[in-house]
Amino acid sequence: MKFKKFLYSQKAAPYVFVLPFILSFCIFWIYPLFSTVKMSFQSILPGQVEWVGFANYGKLLKDTTFHTAIKNSFTYMLLSIALLIPFPMLFAVMMDGSLVKAKGLWKALLYLPALTSVVISGTLFRLMFSEYTTGQMNVLLTNLGMQPIAWLKNGATAMAALLVLCCWRWTGVNMLYFLSGLKGIDKTYYESAEIDGAGAWKKFRYITLPLLKPTTIYVVTISVYAGLSMFLESFMLWNGNTSPKNIGLTIVGYLYKRGIEKNQLGYASAVGLVLLILGLLINVVQLVANGTFKKEES
């Protein structure tokens, strides 16, 4: 009876509702995080665990393959942000205007790729960017009078293939984020600007961009993490975790290679922890630069 009375208590109800989240957060985030930190200072082999201190991190500093993975991930992150912020914002502004017809259809078409499995998407794009003359991109080049390209064996064209896949999947999602931000802007601002003689560009620059800032910061934040943690797209594009001269290797791909393929869980934990710290540092810097942590003036 006391337990039932406790459950129906108004004081206890909030804690009962929050409890599932707290438990899942502790079990699936806090505990793995502390385990990763601990394992990063160990050498873990089948049936053998040895404390090695900072040896894993010292090894990372000299690991050229890890440096290549960092370079690839950072390049991918920066280029994906450069593409997946302005273009979805532009599409959202167009979709919010009166020029575009059948808006529901366009929203569905742009969002549909995000519902497609990465496995299927990666396989289709691997065939599309095939080095053979039958690959769709090489067929296009041939029709334009150009020579076929081994797309996935060259660093620049391989990154282009990854970015095309990225934009195809996530443009619609980011567009919906910006659309939701646009719906929160009071239309009277635009009406007042029109009365003052402001054109479309000035309304976009002085009204839309500033008032979309919270949405933009959110999209940039999730894009940083998404860019640094990209793995499955690369894995499927090269049909495995091996690419020529590691041009498709990412930080998560290197973590997978060390932890799963080579069974070096201690070293892989150090890689994962470095990835977490890099992601946090970049986002903290950009949040501070955007004034997110500044106190509002009363």
Order of alpha helices (4+ residues) and beta strands (2+ residues): alpha-alpha-alpha-beta-beta-alpha-alpha-alpha-alpha-alpha-alpha-alpha-alpha-alpha-alpha-alpha-alpha-alpha
